[in-house]
Amino acid sequence: MVFNSLHFAAFFVVVYTLYRLLPHRPQNWLLLFASYYFYAAWDWRFLGLLIGSTLVDYVCALAMSRPGSTRRRIWLLVSLTYNLGALGFFKYFNFFADSTAVLLNGIGFNADFVTLRVLLPIGISFYTFMTISYVVDVYRREITPTRDLLDFAVFVAYFPHLVAGPILRASKLIPQIDAPRTITGRQMTEGAWLILWGLFQKIFVADNLARVTEAVFGAGAASPTGLDVLLATYAFAFQIYGDFAGYSNIARGTSKMMGIDLNINFLYPYFVQTPRQFWRHWHISLSTWLRDYLYIPLGGNRGSEATTRRNLMITMALGGLWHGAAWNFVVWGIYQGVILVVYRWAETRAAAAGRRVSAAVTPASVALGLVMFHVTCYGWLIFRARSFEQIGALTAALVTNCAPGPQTASLAMPLLQYVPPMLAIHVIEAWKDDLTFVVDWPMPARYAVYAAILYLTVLFGDFGGSEFIYFQF
């Protein structure tokens, strides 16, 4: 069985019913067994990998915290070797093997020697980064390791965030697992809204726009015009946002209804004006992880300007590689790094001239926002493309052939149908700076919004069962 949105809903109803009947400690056992079942539903063979990561990091963290321990760095190295070794082998073996074969064939050597194909365990990028941050925080003496193996196992495997984040920190989640939980009416109301909204973003917006994206980026797609490429890139921008933010909202909502708060992972990222703001609003748990455990250890912005630029480029390139074992993800990461470096340079010049980006909504700020949106969209073209050749072909079409083609109208209509409802909610979210503003509206208005979203989802949503995009990362 493979979980999609509807499978997840049925699974959650069963688990939640039992959860509300149990006291605290049995609740944690239920969460652990449910999480392991949830993970094994994709491929039970990789459950041992998840359990192995849990045990290794539990032991390493305790060993580092022993009074008078002189081998703390060795235990840290054991943890990092295990976690990065597993991640590197399962996620990147095929990538590096294929790249090596292409390189050797290019210089005249027959490189058909690699026959092993390694399957990618679902969610390995997310739970590996979580356990690494836990062990590193213990090593830095920023947190005290838990001695309760059950609590730690639930922290690692907690099913709402297990396969697609957010990437949680132990300092936030383990105390909530350890303490008895009281579920308030407010948590129930907010949780139900986040689940409904997340399903709408996934089923109504993302899955319907997937057909537009596939028509241009998919294998066997007809040669598109530049306008077709632009529309498909817009479609993918909202598809990946609706898909990933939708999952994050479902995860936050289900967790909130169990008395546990997860991190906000998206804050209307297409309403920003600068690359720095984008990474403070898009996949927040990953961007802060990269900042705290890669960029700052590399030196951050403490050295020269050249060193800072180097650190940004390394961080974003590796962040791109984290997204997938393909060169287009690396190029996407480098592209994001270049954007940040250029913005940093422009920000320095603007500051020297006494100018700064205004937080107020003005024609200038709207123009900056539109420019930033299109800069981001070209990054999504790189991200979605299947090869360097396709990146080149689509880019060439984008800049040389802006006339409409035979499929232009059929690509534009879904954008006009499925994007505006989501944007309308986001405009109010940004204006109020509140992701759950709907639950505070008067009852008639609140229930009108609920009914409208449910109506659109049920009648016009795509229930084809497509998986969340970030399950593959």
C-alpha positions, -999 to +999 in steps of 0.1 A: +000+000+000+012+035-008-003+065+011-018+093-008-040+121+006-070+100+011-051+070+025-034+093+050-068+107+060-083+072+067-051+062+086-052+093+107-089+088+117-081+053+130-049+064+149-066+095+163-096+077+176-073+053+196-050+082+206-078+101+223-087+070+244-052+064+258-032+080+286+001+097+279+026+068+279+005+045+258-001+074+234+036+075+227+037+037+221+008+041+197+026+070+179+057+048+175+039+018+162+017+039+139+047+057+126+065+025+118+035+011+101+031+043+081+067+041+070+066+003+062+036+009+040+059+022+013+086-005+017+090-025+049+126-034+040+138+002+048+122+002+083+154-013+096+173+017+083+150+041+102+154+020+134+191+018+129+195+055+127+174+059+158+195+035+179+229+048+166+221+084+174+205+076+207+236+057+218+261+083+204+243+112+221+243+095+255+279+085+251+289+121+244+270+134+275+288+111+300+306+131+327+343+134+319+339+119+284+370+124+264+357+108+232+329+132+224+343+140+189+347+103+181+310+096+190+300+126+168+321+112+140+304+077+144+270+093+142+279+115+111+296+086+094+265+064+098+240+090+088+258+106+060+271+072+048+235+058+046+222+090+030+251+090+005+248+054-005+210+051-008+204+085-023+235+092-044+250+059-054+230+057-087+238+094-094+275+091-090+277+057-107+259+071-137+279+103-138+311+083-136+300+061-164+291+090-186+324+107-179+344+075-187+324+068-219+330+104-229+368+099-229+367+065-247+364+039-219+336+013-218+319+019-185+291-006-185+304-021-153+278-007-129+248-029-127+236-023-091+206+000-089+199+012-054+163+021-043+157+054-025+142+050+010+113+074+014+120+104+038+156+095+044+167+131+037+143+144+063+149+121+092+187+120+086+189+158+089+168+156+121+190+131+138+222+149+127+209+181+142+201+163+175+236+148+178+253+180+168+232+200+194+242+175+221+279+178+210+276+216+212+260+212+247+230+231+235+206+204+246+207+175+271+201+141+254+170+122+264+175+089+282+141+077+272+145+056+240+107+056+234+106+094+233+136+096+210+122+069+187+089+089+184+109+120+177+127+104+148+097+085+133+068+108+142+045+101+112+031+135+104+065+149+094+084+117+087+084+115+050+083+152+039+091+174+069+091+199+084+127+191+096+122+195+134+147+202+161+148+180+192+146+210+215+111+217+202+096+183+197+110+160+224+097+181+253+062+178+237+066+141+234+079+137+269+051+157+286+014+147+290-006+165+263-038+185+268-057+191+236-075+224+236-105+234+215-083+260+198-059+233+187-088+212+173-102+241+153-068+252+139-058+216+132-090+209+113-086+241+092-049+233+084-059+198+072-087+211+051-066+238+036-037+215+030-059+190+012-072+219-010-037+230-019-027+194-028-059+180-045-074+211-060-044+232-069-013+211-072-027+179-087-047+198-113-018+220-123+004+189-127-012+182-161-001+217-173+034+211-161+036+176-177+024+189-210+056+210-214+082+193-192+071+157-195+087+131-217+074+132-253+059+167-249+055+187-281+078+216-289+065+245-268+065+282-276+080+306-252+046+315-239+039+278-233+071+275-213+062+306-192+027+292-184+040+258-176+067+273-153+040+294-136+020+262-132+050+243-117+057+272-093+022+269-079+021+231-082+052+226-061+041+252-036+006+237-033+020+202-030+047+209-004+029+236+016-002+214+014+017+185+030+032+207+056-003+221+065-017+186+067+012+175+090+008+206+112-029+201+114-029+164+123-002+170+148-020+200+163-051+178+168-029+155+189-016+183+211+018+187+194+029+219+176+051+216+145+071+244+129+056+266+103+074+256+070+059+281+045+050+318+049+035+330+015+070+328-002+059+343-035+050+376-018+086+385-010+109+411-026+144+396-021+162+362-023+170+364+014+133+369+022+124+340-001+146+315+019+130+329+051+096+320+038+101+289+017+109+255+033+119+273+064+130+242+083+155+233+056+168+268+051+174+273+089+190+238+091+214+247+063+222+280+080+228+265+114+246+232+105+264+241+072+267+279+065+276+290+100+301+261+106+317+270+072+323+305+086+291+322+076+296+359+071+324+363+097+352+365+072+359+385+041+332+392+015+348+366-008+347+340+020+310+348+026+302+344-010+320+310-011+301+299+020+268+309+004+276+290-029+287+259-011+256+259+011+232+264-017+249+239-040+247+212-013+211+223-006+203+217-042+219+183-041+199+175-010+168+179-031+177+150-055+204+130-071+205+148-104+226+175-119+197+199-125+192+201-087+229+210-083+225+237-110+193+249-093+212+252-060+241+271-077+215+294-093+201+301-059+235+308-045+243+332-074+210+350-067+219+354-030+255+366-038+242+391-064+216+404-039+241+407-012+263+428-034+234+450-045+222+453-009+256+466+001+257+492-027+221+502-018+230+506+018+260+527+009+237+550-011+212+552+018+185+531+001+167+501+016+139+477+008+106+490+021+082+467+039+052+489+029+031+480-001+040+505-028+043+503-066+081+499-062+077+470-037+051+453-060+075+457-089+103+442-068+080+413-058+071+406-094+108+406-104+116+382-076+087+359-085+100+356-120+136+350-109+122+323-086+102+308-115+132+305-137+148+285-109+118+262-110+123+257-147+158+244-139+144+223-110+117+207-130+136+200-162+146+165-170+180+172-185+205+200-194+193+197-230+157+204-219+168+234-198+186+248-229+157+242-252+131+256-229+152+287-221+158+292-258+120+290-265+114+314-236+136+342-250+131+337-288+095+326-294+069+344-273+040+338-298+011+316-286+009+281-299-018+254-304-018+244-267-014+279-251-051+283-243-054+249-228-023+257-206-036+291-195-071+280-185-061+257-155-040+285-141-070+309-142-092+282-126-070+267-098-046+294-087-068+325-078-087+308-048-054+299-032-039+334-039-070+351-024-064+333+009-027+340+008-033+377+003-053+378+035-027+356+053+000+380+044-020+411+052-029+397+087+004+379+091-017+349+104-019+315+088-050+305+107-070+338+104-101+320+092-108+303+125-111+338+141-138+350+117-174+352+128-192+318+124-212+326+092-181+338+073-159+310+087-183+283+077-188+299+043-151+296+037-150+260+049-180+251+026-164+268-004-131+251+000-147+217+006-170+222-024-141+231-047-120+202-035-147+175-038-161+186-071-131+198-089-101+182-072-079+156-088-083+124-068-060+104-090-038+096-061-006+112-071+021+112-044+035+143-028+064+157-048+088+158-018+083+121-011+110+115-037+135+136-018 
